[in-house]
Amino acid sequence: MRDKRFVAEHRGGLLKKEQHKQLISWAICCAEHVLPLFGKDMNERLRNVLYQLYI
């Protein structure tokens, strides 16, 4: 499902700082939805990065 906040108004424009934060939050939310699919086979580096996002 598309998040309407990230539909481009025009191509080639830069994101503002707040838009970057929203995009990061959205990406974290997406990652949380697929984590159960990895189970114990998840790469340790990926696990560490995701852990740092929660701190």
ABEGO torsion letter per residue (X at the ends): XBBAAABBABBGBBBBAAAAAAAAAAAAAAAAAAAAAAEAABBAAAAAAAAAAAX
